[in-house]
Amino acid sequence: MIIGNGIIANAVKSYDRNDTIFFASGVSNSLETRTSEFERELSLLKAVHDENKEKKLVYFSTLSIHDQSKQDSAYVLHKKSVENYIKNNADSFIILRVGNVVGKGGNPNTLFNFLKKQIADKKAFSLHLKARRLLLDIEDISKFLDSHCLTLSNKTVNFAFPYYYDLKEIIKAIEMVTGDKACYLEVDEGDFYTVDFDEGINTFFSEISPEEYLESIIRKYI
């Protein structure tokens, strides 16, 4: 059972199962502040869980929970609240905290979509030199669940390619593939937080280098 119709919901369609709820509906914009949007997601999750308590619940959360600079943001507080509800009420669950998801479509405000559009439109933007980001090819979500969903239960998993890309790396890779030139102003700012990845995540991505992973994402989605 898949709840949602966005980029993550579409990504797990190939792994849809009768004994599992893939909850991918709700707030995707980390800048959201409207209480009504957060309440809608939690209410829907509670209703779906109440009607399907015998099924494993897979919930898609965010690695931003580890970002100390965002601990008081409405989005992170909401995600923590949903996670706590699941841990306290679901008999079987997986909470997948994902990084900066890259795929076709999705939120136009995500890092990759923003950079792609700014470069294609030849628009100037600020580049934060201290910023680092964890990227995740949307297709890796279904691949990971296909190989791990049956073996994981009642666990929270940090999931992204385990390499901290700086923005210049991402921009240069986009320039190389597209032939377009980015126009940006370097700013000595930016946030950076570290994440502990299970050994299984390192193993899952062990056959590809950071450079190859980034190039494959850009060639797929630009």
DOVEXTOR-182308 format. One line per field, with one value per atom (N, C-alpha, C): residue number from 1; residue in one letter; chain; z, y, x. Coordinates in steps of 0.001 Angstrom, whole numbers, plus 500000, padded with zeros to 6 digits. Layout:
// DOVEXTOR-182308
nr (NUM|...)
rest (a|...)
kette (A|...)
zz (Z|...)
yy (Y|...)
xx (X|...)
This chain:
// DOVEXTOR-182308
nr (1|1|1|2|2|2|3|3|3|4|4|4|5|5|5|6|6|6|7|7|7|8|8|8|9|9|9|10|10|10|11|11|11|12|12|12|13|13|13|14|14|14|15|15|15|16|16|16|17|17|17|18|18|18|19|19|19|20|20|20|21|21|21|22|22|22|23|23|23|24|24|24|25|25|25|26|26|26|27|27|27|28|28|28|29|29|29|30|30|30|31|31|31|32|32|32|33|33|33|34|34|34|35|35|35|36|36|36|37|37|37|38|38|38|39|39|39|40|40|40|41|41|41|42|42|42|43|43|43|44|44|44|45|45|45|46|46|46|47|47|47|48|48|48|49|49|49|50|50|50|51|51|51|52|52|52|53|53|53|54|54|54|55|55|55|56|56|56|57|57|57|58|58|58|59|59|59|60|60|60|61|61|61|62|62|62|63|63|63|64|64|64|65|65|65|66|66|66|67|67|67|68|68|68|69|69|69|70|70|70|71|71|71|72|72|72|73|73|73|74|74|74|75|75|75|76|76|76|77|77|77|78|78|78|79|79|79|80|80|80|81|81|81|82|82|82|83|83|83|84|84|84|85|85|85|86|86|86|87|87|87|88|88|88|89|89|89|90|90|90|91|91|91|92|92|92|93|93|93|94|94|94|95|95|95|96|96|96|97|97|97|98|98|98|99|99|99|100|100|100|101|101|101|102|102|102|103|103|103|104|104|104|105|105|105|106|106|106|107|107|107|108|108|108|109|109|109|110|110|110|111|111|111|112|112|112|113|113|113|114|114|114|115|115|115|116|116|116|117|117|117|118|118|118|119|119|119|120|120|120|121|121|121|122|122|122|123|123|123|124|124|124|125|125|125|126|126|126|127|127|127|128|128|128|129|129|129|130|130|130|131|131|131|132|132|132|133|133|133|134|134|134|135|135|135|136|136|136|137|137|137|138|138|138|139|139|139|140|140|140|141|141|141|142|142|142|143|143|143|144|144|144|145|145|145|146|146|146|147|147|147|148|148|148|149|149|149|150|150|150|151|151|151|152|152|152|153|153|153|154|154|154|155|155|155|156|156|156|157|157|157|158|158|158|159|159|159|160|160|160|161|161|161|162|162|162|163|163|163|164|164|164|165|165|165|166|166|166|167|167|167|168|168|168|169|169|169|170|170|170|171|171|171|172|172|172|173|173|173|174|174|174|175|175|175|176|176|176|177|177|177|178|178|178|179|179|179|180|180|180|181|181|181|182|182|182|183|183|183|184|184|184|185|185|185|186|186|186|187|187|187|188|188|188|189|189|189|190|190|190|191|191|191|192|192|192|193|193|193|194|194|194|195|195|195|196|196|196|197|197|197|198|198|198|199|199|199|200|200|200|201|201|201|202|202|202|203|203|203|204|204|204|205|205|205|206|206|206|207|207|207|208|208|208|209|209|209|210|210|210|211|211|211|212|212|212|213|213|213|214|214|214|215|215|215|216|216|216|217|217|217|218|218|218|219|219|219|220|220|220|221|221|221|222|222|222)
rest (m|m|m|i|i|i|i|i|i|g|g|g|n|n|n|g|g|g|i|i|i|i|i|i|a|a|a|n|n|n|a|a|a|v|v|v|k|k|k|s|s|s|y|y|y|d|d|d|r|r|r|n|n|n|d|d|d|t|t|t|i|i|i|f|f|f|f|f|f|a|a|a|s|s|s|g|g|g|v|v|v|s|s|s|n|n|n|s|s|s|l|l|l|e|e|e|t|t|t|r|r|r|t|t|t|s|s|s|e|e|e|f|f|f|e|e|e|r|r|r|e|e|e|l|l|l|s|s|s|l|l|l|l|l|l|k|k|k|a|a|a|v|v|v|h|h|h|d|d|d|e|e|e|n|n|n|k|k|k|e|e|e|k|k|k|k|k|k|l|l|l|v|v|v|y|y|y|f|f|f|s|s|s|t|t|t|l|l|l|s|s|s|i|i|i|h|h|h|d|d|d|q|q|q|s|s|s|k|k|k|q|q|q|d|d|d|s|s|s|a|a|a|y|y|y|v|v|v|l|l|l|h|h|h|k|k|k|k|k|k|s|s|s|v|v|v|e|e|e|n|n|n|y|y|y|i|i|i|k|k|k|n|n|n|n|n|n|a|a|a|d|d|d|s|s|s|f|f|f|i|i|i|i|i|i|l|l|l|r|r|r|v|v|v|g|g|g|n|n|n|v|v|v|v|v|v|g|g|g|k|k|k|g|g|g|g|g|g|n|n|n|p|p|p|n|n|n|t|t|t|l|l|l|f|f|f|n|n|n|f|f|f|l|l|l|k|k|k|k|k|k|q|q|q|i|i|i|a|a|a|d|d|d|k|k|k|k|k|k|a|a|a|f|f|f|s|s|s|l|l|l|h|h|h|l|l|l|k|k|k|a|a|a|r|r|r|r|r|r|l|l|l|l|l|l|l|l|l|d|d|d|i|i|i|e|e|e|d|d|d|i|i|i|s|s|s|k|k|k|f|f|f|l|l|l|d|d|d|s|s|s|h|h|h|c|c|c|l|l|l|t|t|t|l|l|l|s|s|s|n|n|n|k|k|k|t|t|t|v|v|v|n|n|n|f|f|f|a|a|a|f|f|f|p|p|p|y|y|y|y|y|y|y|y|y|d|d|d|l|l|l|k|k|k|e|e|e|i|i|i|i|i|i|k|k|k|a|a|a|i|i|i|e|e|e|m|m|m|v|v|v|t|t|t|g|g|g|d|d|d|k|k|k|a|a|a|c|c|c|y|y|y|l|l|l|e|e|e|v|v|v|d|d|d|e|e|e|g|g|g|d|d|d|f|f|f|y|y|y|t|t|t|v|v|v|d|d|d|f|f|f|d|d|d|e|e|e|g|g|g|i|i|i|n|n|n|t|t|t|f|f|f|f|f|f|s|s|s|e|e|e|i|i|i|s|s|s|p|p|p|e|e|e|e|e|e|y|y|y|l|l|l|e|e|e|s|s|s|i|i|i|i|i|i|r|r|r|k|k|k|y|y|y|i|i|i)
kette (A|A|A|A|A|A|A|A|A|A|A|A|A|A|A|A|A|A|A|A|A|A|A|A|A|A|A|A|A|A|A|A|A|A|A|A|A|A|A|A|A|A|A|A|A|A|A|A|A|A|A|A|A|A|A|A|A|A|A|A|A|A|A|A|A|A|A|A|A|A|A|A|A|A|A|A|A|A|A|A|A|A|A|A|A|A|A|A|A|A|A|A|A|A|A|A|A|A|A|A|A|A|A|A|A|A|A|A|A|A|A|A|A|A|A|A|A|A|A|A|A|A|A|A|A|A|A|A|A|A|A|A|A|A|A|A|A|A|A|A|A|A|A|A|A|A|A|A|A|A|A|A|A|A|A|A|A|A|A|A|A|A|A|A|A|A|A|A|A|A|A|A|A|A|A|A|A|A|A|A|A|A|A|A|A|A|A|A|A|A|A|A|A|A|A|A|A|A|A|A|A|A|A|A|A|A|A|A|A|A|A|A|A|A|A|A|A|A|A|A|A|A|A|A|A|A|A|A|A|A|A|A|A|A|A|A|A|A|A|A|A|A|A|A|A|A|A|A|A|A|A|A|A|A|A|A|A|A|A|A|A|A|A|A|A|A|A|A|A|A|A|A|A|A|A|A|A|A|A|A|A|A|A|A|A|A|A|A|A|A|A|A|A|A|A|A|A|A|A|A|A|A|A|A|A|A|A|A|A|A|A|A|A|A|A|A|A|A|A|A|A|A|A|A|A|A|A|A|A|A|A|A|A|A|A|A|A|A|A|A|A|A|A|A|A|A|A|A|A|A|A|A|A|A|A|A|A|A|A|A|A|A|A|A|A|A|A|A|A|A|A|A|A|A|A|A|A|A|A|A|A|A|A|A|A|A|A|A|A|A|A|A|A|A|A|A|A|A|A|A|A|A|A|A|A|A|A|A|A|A|A|A|A|A|A|A|A|A|A|A|A|A|A|A|A|A|A|A|A|A|A|A|A|A|A|A|A|A|A|A|A|A|A|A|A|A|A|A|A|A|A|A|A|A|A|A|A|A|A|A|A|A|A|A|A|A|A|A|A|A|A|A|A|A|A|A|A|A|A|A|A|A|A|A|A|A|A|A|A|A|A|A|A|A|A|A|A|A|A|A|A|A|A|A|A|A|A|A|A|A|A|A|A|A|A|A|A|A|A|A|A|A|A|A|A|A|A|A|A|A|A|A|A|A|A|A|A|A|A|A|A|A|A|A|A|A|A|A|A|A|A|A|A|A|A|A|A|A|A|A|A|A|A|A|A|A|A|A|A|A|A|A|A|A|A|A|A|A|A|A|A|A|A|A|A|A|A|A|A|A|A|A|A|A|A|A|A|A|A|A|A|A|A|A|A|A|A|A|A|A|A|A|A|A|A|A|A|A|A|A|A|A|A|A|A|A|A|A|A|A|A|A|A|A|A|A|A|A|A|A|A|A|A|A|A|A|A|A|A|A|A|A|A|A|A|A|A|A|A|A|A|A|A|A|A|A)
zz (500000|500000|500000|499039|498945|499205|500155|500469|499950|498976|498400|496893|496247|494787|494309|495195|494838|494330|494327|493746|494483|495825|496570|496395|496441|496239|494880|493857|492521|492471|493250|493229|493819|494760|495416|494813|493721|493105|492723|492268|491829|492992|494218|495389|496257|495705|496447|496968|498245|498890|499709|499802|500563|502065|502515|503953|504498|503653|504042|503597|504479|504133|503865|502666|502345|502438|503530|503761|503200|502012|501320|500976|501862|501659|502790|502446|503506|503116|504108|503913|503345|502159|501539|501518|501730|501696|503085|503229|504545|505034|504153|504544|504953|504917|505281|506739|506990|508350|508758|507813|508129|508987|510161|511077|510437|509619|508986|508111|507444|506579|507394|508519|509386|510023|510459|511089|510107|508828|507813|507633|507603|507428|508602|509825|511005|511144|510848|510937|509938|508719|507702|508112|508633|509054|510168|511142|512233|511715|510783|510235|509469|508640|507862|508783|509797|510731|511521|511969|512746|511956|510638|509796|509311|509559|509034|510049|511290|512356|512195|511423|511240|510209|509496|508423|508898|508283|508553|507989|508724|508295|507929|506679|506222|506055|506825|506802|506306|505448|504877|505618|506379|507163|506514|507287|506728|507565|506890|507590|508235|507899|508518|510025|510512|511954|512651|511945|512528|512463|511765|511572|512797|513584|514819|514564|513381|513066|512757|512593|512220|513285|514483|515527|515934|515740|516129|514942|513749|512584|512686|512164|512229|511521|510430|509643|510434|511038|511802|513043|513724|514902|514513|513365|512877|512573|511864|511516|512780|513781|515045|515708|515639|516242|515558|514224|513490|513819|513843|514181|515560|516523|517883|517926|517159|517110|516591|515525|514924|515913|516548|517491|518670|519066|520232|519902|518616|518271|517247|516411|515378|515897|515638|516065|515198|513925|513003|512080|512043|511237|510779|509748|509317|509103|509727|509461|508627|507393|506480|506403|507041|506987|505752|504769|503486|503360|502509|502244|501167|500453|499374|498173|498010|496964|495593|494630|493251|492339|491527|490592|489599|488822|487866|488587|488451|489116|490580|491388|492812|493147|494367|494878|494101|493474|492716|493603|494917|495839|496370|495969|496412|495821|496471|496043|494573|494161|492796|491782|492036|491108|491012|492150|492151|491310|491563|490818|489327|489003|487607|486867|487512|486860|486771|487849|487826|486743|486605|485604|484198|484005|482680|482253|483220|482916|482947|483244|483315|484325|485464|486527|487619|488165|489215|490546|491371|492695|493624|494926|495923|496182|496282|496580|497967|498888|500256|500332|500546|500472|501556|502700|503809|503769|502839|502780|502229|502785|502300|502261|501283|501143|500866|501423|501182|500131|499014|497904|497875|497225|497097|495799|494931|493705|494112|493622|494003|493733|492689|492354|493413|494203|495225|496391|496544|497630|497420|496224|495963|495947|495451|495442|496871|497742|499129|499829|499640|500285|499764|498480|497887|498532|498904|499469|501000|501642|503101|503854|503159|503861|504689|504175|504892|506106|506100|507190|508273|507991|508961|509647|510939|511662|512890|513121|514277|514330|513190|513072|512320|512735|512038|511271|509955|509086|508419|508565|507830|506435|505411|504058|503058|502539|501465|501010|499875|499482|500519|501162|502332|501983|501313|500963|501011|501610|501781|500613|499663|498495|498840|498420|498532|497263|497337|496242|494961|495092|493893|493133|493850|493196|492359|492947|492259|491045|491217|490124|488976|489287|488246|487475|488173|487500|486560|486989|486126|484899|485118|484005|483005|483519|482652|481767|482336|481589|480621|481060|480244|479293|479638|478843|479190|480130|480585|481672|481821|482830|483928|485170|486300|486599|487046|487439|488915|489759|491189|491919|493094|493990|495190|495447|496574|497893|498852|500163|501220|502172|503197|504290|503909|504822|504462|505160|504837|506033|506007|507105|506703|507721|507496|508750|508601|509745|509328|510278|509973|510392|509740|509970|510141|511092|511269|510375|509477|508597|509064|509039|509340|508300|508693|507758|506524|506698|505560|504488|504888|503911|503145|503853|503181|502200|502592|501710|500493|500704|499622|498502|498879|497888|497574|497994|497942|496534|495561|494222|493329|493873|493063|493841|493151|493792|493877|494748|494828|493482|492716|491411|490441|490438|489538|489931|491229|491693|491272|491477|491115|489614|488822|487367|486895|487506|487079|487371|488500|488851|487836|487521|486593|485197|484728|483395|483338|484442|484483|484491|485276|485613|485023|484160|483411|481926)
yy (498807|500000|501244|502122|503352|504537|505376|506582|507775|508486|509635|509526|510629|510630|511487|511767|512593|511776|512385|511770|510496|510468|509263|508177|508549|507562|506878|507644|507063|506168|506518|505747|504349|504178|502865|502031|502507|501761|500341|500192|498872|497900|498426|497569|497555|497892|497912|496513|496448|495171|495287|494183|494194|494246|493791|493726|494936|495952|497107|498408|499405|500747|501613|502160|503121|504501|505197|506491|507599|508093|509131|510314|510606|511734|512724|513988|514991|516139|516751|517958|517600|518134|517886|519132|520285|521546|521861|521856|522094|523520|524410|525803|526031|524972|525089|525540|526411|526896|526767|526443|526382|525161|525412|524329|523358|523869|523030|521949|522269|521293|520154|520501|519478|518618|519247|518510|517549|517966|517107|515817|515938|514742|513798|514323|513467|512822|513567|513014|511883|512058|511015|509777|509977|508835|508062|508776|508108|507298|507881|507198|505939|506050|504901|503807|504202|503217|502525|503278|502691|501604|501783|500829|499679|499788|498778|498449|498227|498031|496772|495820|494566|494692|495814|495984|496765|496453|497217|498624|499626|501017|501544|501985|502603|504095|504894|506350|507041|508032|508770|510089|510157|511342|512071|512830|513674|513644|513710|513815|515184|516135|517466|517402|516305|516128|516207|515882|515932|517330|518242|519586|520445|520760|521521|522919|523468|524815|524840|523650|523591|522933|522786|522068|522752|524049|524780|525080|524584|524840|524024|524571|523887|522531|522470|521236|520121|520421|519408|518998|519948|519610|518694|518963|518114|516701|516592|515274|514473|515133|514463|513970|514796|514427|513195|513157|512006|510759|510896|509756|509202|510089|509654|508929|509427|508753|507324|507180|505850|504915|505397|504559|504114|504961|504660|503875|503780|503177|502052|502014|500975|499745|498569|497330|496995|497385|497115|498308|498867|500079|500204|501015|501503|503000|503773|505214|505455|505910|506140|507648|508096|509512|509736|510431|510560|511913|511938|513160|513995|514785|515630|514754|514460|513550|514217|513457|513944|513004|513579|512783|513684|513118|513917|514562|515882|516586|516810|516775|517021|518499|518787|520158|521007|522104|522949|523638|523645|524325|523433|522147|521295|521807|521465|521958|521668|520427|520049|520763|520782|521449|522941|523552|524984|525260|524500|524718|524444|523385|523037|524175|524748|525816|527114|527470|528702|528665|527534|527404|527403|526668|526615|527977|528736|530057|531172|530777|531743|532861|532471|533420|533350|534507|534564|534086|533489|533044|533055|532952|532931|531491|531271|529949|529991|529212|529162|528184|528716|527915|526845|527062|526111|525024|525137|524183|522839|521773|520417|519726|518858|518205|516705|515928|514498|514265|513678|513485|512043|511867|510540|510436|509545|509245|508612|509155|508674|507177|506662|505252|504341|504881|504061|503749|504519|504242|502900|502681|501411|500252|500487|499437|499028|500012|499722|498959|499417|498745|497325|497126|495797|494820|495322|494433|494403|495377|495465|495480|495727|495934|494724|493525|492323|492044|492558|492252|493324|494490|495582|495719|495947|496195|497042|498012|498906|499582|500153|500775|502095|503049|504324|504291|504544|504400|505733|506183|507346|506885|507495|506969|508079|508041|508919|508363|508836|508441|509028|508206|508661|509477|510587|511503|512922|513820|515197|516048|516305|517101|518588|519305|520754|521277|522474|522984|523174|523514|523674|522359|521258|519950|519697|519992|519750|520664|521931|522893|522540|522200|521847|520615|519662|518462|518802|519688|520113|520839|521715|522448|521484|520459|519514|518753|518332|517539|518399|519597|520431|521367|521711|522698|524120|524295|525631|526114|527420|528017|528649|528304|528879|530283|531124|532491|532651|532731|532791|533686|534117|534921|534060|533897|533084|533829|533137|533710|532779|533331|532523|532136|531397|530947|529518|528992|527669|526747|525813|524864|523499|522729|521427|520591|519448|518556|517134|516367|514996|514008|512878|511837|510503|509704|508356|507397|506711|505733|504317|503448|502039|501445|500409|499755|499256|498899|498419|499480|500739|501824|501989|501938|502018|500864|499687|498524|498684|499207|499384|500251|501262|502191|501912|500785|500566|500429|500129|499857|501084|502260|503474|504584|505367|506453|507700|508652|509906|510629|510640|511313|510607|509280|508513|508664|508687|508816|510164|511219|512553|512664|512168|512254|511456|510296|509476|510181|510856|511607|512714|513454|514587|514112|513039|512538|511995|511456|510938|512039|513093|514029|515426|515604|516869|516540)
xx (500847|500000|500883|500643|501417|500499|500877|500118|500917|500345|501019|501100|501442|501563|502725|503668|504806|505977|507138|508328|508742|508641|509020|507961|506683|505612|505756|506050|506232|507465|508486|509730|509557|508623|508471|507335|506737|505639|506040|507274|507732|507869|507856|508017|506764|505638|504385|504059|503654|503367|502085|501337|500088|500313|501488|501730|502492|502687|503493|502833|502859|502394|503616|503700|504746|504116|504402|503751|504635|504246|505019|504139|503206|502303|502487|502572|502689|503588|504180|504971|506340|506648|507951|508827|508204|508947|509481|510802|511406|511214|510735|510489|509032|508229|506812|506661|505688|505436|503973|503090|501657|501334|500779|500424|499441|498540|497518|498136|499249|499903|500511|501113|501701|500622|499537|498448|497794|497703|497098|497897|499220|500049|499907|500008|499943|498567|497514|496153|495961|496471|496355|497135|498328|499136|498437|497890|497188|496000|495242|494060|494463|495499|495968|496493|497245|497798|496696|495708|494604|493871|493799|493074|493959|495263|496189|497285|496891|497880|498709|498209|498947|500066|500122|501100|502325|503467|504677|504504|504966|504854|506231|506381|507622|507354|508067|507859|509129|508935|510065|510244|511315|511635|512818|513557|514601|515875|517016|518298|518472|517623|517700|517512|516973|516816|518170|519235|520577|521200|520560|521108|520790|521810|521599|521063|521318|520845|519354|518737|517320|516454|516994|516266|514964|514886|513677|512766|513111|512268|510985|509910|508621|508684|509423|509518|510202|511337|512073|511289|510685|509877|508720|508134|507041|507532|508640|509167|509513|510060|510353|509068|508026|506752|506162|506237|505717|506534|507846|508705|508364|508170|507850|506512|505543|504241|504407|505171|505377|506071|507125|507877|507014|506085|505255|503991|503633|502344|502396|503417|503479|504214|503662|504301|505510|505444|506541|506709|507922|508121|509567|509742|511047|510898|511755|511810|513062|512849|513964|514204|515280|515652|516510|515952|516634|517333|518355|519103|518438|519228|518708|518381|517095|516652|516751|517288|517415|516644|515744|514964|514269|513369|512598|511425|511298|510210|510504|509450|509618|509618|509960|509962|510989|510549|511489|512513|512272|513182|514296|514315|515412|516718|517813|519124|519394|519233|519575|518687|517377|516461|516753|517098|517426|518675|519739|520978|520780|520079|519824|519125|518115|517344|518149|518841|519613|520686|521353|522403|521812|520719|520089|519556|519027|518456|519497|520753|521860|521581|521012|520700|521765|522130|523139|522553|523397|522975|524184|523897|524966|525387|526696|527233|527861|527310|527817|528984|530168|531389|531478|530848|530950|529875|528950|527843|528296|527753|527975|526610|526420|525125|525266|524343|524249|523165|523531|522600|522081|520929|520339|519561|519983|519238|517907|516803|515478|515326|515992|515873|516500|517414|518064|517130|516061|515119|514438|513896|513221|514215|515432|516452|516807|516932|517283|516166|514932|513810|513658|513900|513783|514755|515931|516953|516961|516299|516407|515067|513966|512690|512281|512509|512101|512975|514196|515138|515171|514604|514617|513269|513285|512035|512325|511451|511557|512928|513290|514600|514512|515349|515490|516799|516720|517883|518212|519457|519936|520324|519698|519892|520215|521427|521893|523228|523712|525055|526005|526838|527609|528850|528617|529710|529154|529926|529464|529976|529086|529447|529446|530499|530409|529742|529201|528378|529176|530446|531274|531403|531525|531593|530346|529194|527922|527798|528139|528029|528972|530203|531172|530723|530115|529629|528474|527585|526483|527032|527997|528612|529252|529926|530619|529640|528514|527540|526736|526349|525466|526206|527432|528160|527797|526875|526481|527436|527525|528392|527556|527856|527130|527643|526726|527084|526737|527758|527476|528474|528031|528866|529219|530513|530946|530749|530129|529855|530452|531172|531833|530843|529829|528783|528405|527397|526886|526842|525918|525762|526302|526669|527286|527092|526493|526324|526685|527176|527582|526495|526492|525491|526200|525740|526272|525488|526197|525564|525888|524882|525108|526049|526734|527654|526918|525650|524867|524681|524644|524520|525820|526930|528230|528405|527953|528049|527144|525955|524982|525553|526345|526898|528379|528906|530348|530920|530081|530597|530671|530426|530466|531165|531980|532724|531852|532208|531447|531350|532437|532433|531485|531514|530645|529181|528921|527537|526959|527718|527253|527025|527958|527807|526599|526363|525221|523906|523817|522612|522373|523422|523269|522876|523494|523159|521730|521245|519873|518824|519089|518017|518179|519158|519244|519098)
